[in-house]
Amino acid sequence: MTTDATSVTDTPEQAEFRAAARAFLEAHAKPRQQVSPWAVTVHRSQDAARAAFERGRAWQKTLFENGFAGLTYPVELGGRGGSAWHERIYNEEARSFDTSSGFVSATIAMLGPTLMKHATPEQQALYVPKLLSAEYAFCQLFSEPGAGSDLAGLACRAVRDGDEFVVTGQKVWNSAAQFCNWGMILVRTNPDVPKHRGITFLLVDMSTPGIEARPLVQPTGGSEFNEVFLEEVRIPVANVIGEIDGGWAPARTVLSNESAFIGGGSVAVGGRYPRLLELAEMHGKRDDPTVRQGLADFYMRERIVAVMGERIMAAVRQRQMPPVDPSALKLFTTESRVRSGNLAVAIRGADGLVGDDEIAIWTQMELLGRFSISIGGGTNEVQKNNLAERALGLPREPRTDHEIAWKDVPRS
Ligand SMILES: Cc1cc2nc3c(=O)[nH]c(=O)nc-3n(C[C@H](O)[C@H](O)[C@H](O)COP(=O)(O)OP(=O)(O)OC[C@H]3O[C@@H](n4cnc5c(N)ncnc54)[C@H](O)[C@@H]3O)c2cc1C
């Protein structure tokens, strides 16, 4: 039985679920205190990265087999058929344990709501249970060398041949594509219409002949993401999610849930403030006025992000419109992360960047990690554009390619 204050207000049904969640976690997971708070997940070898990926996948399978995956998904699709409070209570209990589904939790958060909204009932029956159990681990094959922020300008070509599309092109920055056995891919099916209207969203088995994923090395030493080359890859038309040429709609659902997930992630890790405070104490800088100001600023931001994240994730789980634009959450999270990196380095000084002890590595990753979070899932500038247009109702950016066929848009 938990002694957490959160249990005080539980209804009998909630208390029963909390006890079940606690019992499951005690039986299957390690308590969190056994894990150093300074541990960071950078894998400098492909073997280590693959092992971490598979550990996350195995944990997701354990969740699924014990009825704790997809808590708000329908029972007939492998979920628990629960409500947002099931997720909240489970997360409260899981905080005391070292549990993570790793990369697959990101694709479940992005692809799950997309399948529920845009896939046919038959496709949902086929893919949702495999997604929730991590039998299918999906990578995101969206970005291309010439299409990142301007994703709708993508060029990966798909030509229909009977019941299949034949896909040729290149994708890039595809996280974990070297480990995933399935992918969600955006392809150009109609070059004769404006860019947003000729895109199709497909699911693809990564073992299909003609697909090659090449890992890219990052400044952290890890190589979690890839270039993916596709040469005459045959994908069944039955794998289209949504409409042929109407792939922009499911793509937007993925991107919106990605922003919410990245922003909401800071809630899940339990916050950076305690580590920054400990760092300040270790270095005798707790009373330094500049450090104190930085700590107060960071604490305040972390709390705001947590509250925004909880509200958005609760809405996403209930498949309702988020009460806060996910772009606001992602932007706020990213900017907090920049401040955390700067503060960590200010406290630790230059040696914080060159040491190889656990805390030095944490500091290095705090500094370097801010770049990936401020680019992945849409850059800060793009999030600001989204907010200007969607949340503030400001005029759209001038677009010269809006009404012309994609094939006639000049490209470098
Ligand atoms: C850690 C990480 C993981 C990723 N994982 C994946 C993945 O799994 N799958 C996938 O498909 N992609 C992935 N990406 C790619 C990511 O979505 C793109 O990097 C991102 O959309 C930016 O595109 P780009 O790199 O082509 O930069 P560009 O679009 O070329 O942007 C370059 C610069 O110009 C600015 N800019 C561009 N357009 C505008 C504008 N209209 N207004 C103002 N400024 C603008 C940008 O903000 C940026 O500073 C990942 C990226 C990172 C960093």
The ligand as an ORCA input file, in Angstrom:
! r2SCAN-3c Opt
* xyz 0 1
  C      16.815     14.697    -31.847
  C      16.070     14.747    -33.142
  C      15.255     13.689    -33.483
  C      14.580     13.719    -34.707
  N      13.824     12.629    -35.023
  C      13.204     12.596    -36.217
  C      12.480     11.430    -36.603
  O      12.421     10.430    -35.887
  N      11.878     11.432    -37.807
  C      11.926     12.487    -38.638
  O      11.346     12.404    -39.725
  N      12.629     13.615    -38.332
  C      13.264     13.688    -37.133
  N      13.996     14.802    -36.786
  C      14.110     15.897    -37.742
  C      13.395     17.170    -37.330
  O      12.003     17.031    -37.439
  C      13.925     18.287    -38.223
  O      15.307     18.434    -37.950
  C      13.241     19.587    -37.961
  O      11.920     19.539    -38.415
  C      13.973     20.764    -38.649
  O      14.209     20.498    -39.987
  P      15.660     20.706    -40.628
  O      16.644     19.999    -39.773
  O      15.558     20.328    -42.067
  O      15.966     22.267    -40.505
  P      15.427     23.424    -41.485
  O      13.959     23.236    -41.712
  O      16.305     23.480    -42.684
  O      15.636     24.697    -40.574
  C      16.905     25.378    -40.474
  C      16.690     26.631    -39.627
  O      15.762     27.525    -40.282
  C      14.694     27.853    -39.393
  N      13.430     27.962    -40.131
  C      12.988     27.110    -41.098
  N      11.780     27.510    -41.546
  C      11.453     28.633    -40.852
  C      10.328     29.511    -40.862
  N       9.290     29.301    -41.684
  N      10.331     30.562    -40.015
  C      11.379     30.792    -39.172
  N      12.489     29.984    -39.125
  C      12.516     28.929    -39.944
  C      14.619     26.675    -38.430
  O      13.998     27.049    -37.211
  C      16.086     26.311    -38.241
  O      16.679     27.153    -37.291
  C      14.694     14.821    -35.585
  C      15.526     15.889    -35.236
  C      16.216     15.861    -34.033
  C      17.094     17.011    -33.682
*
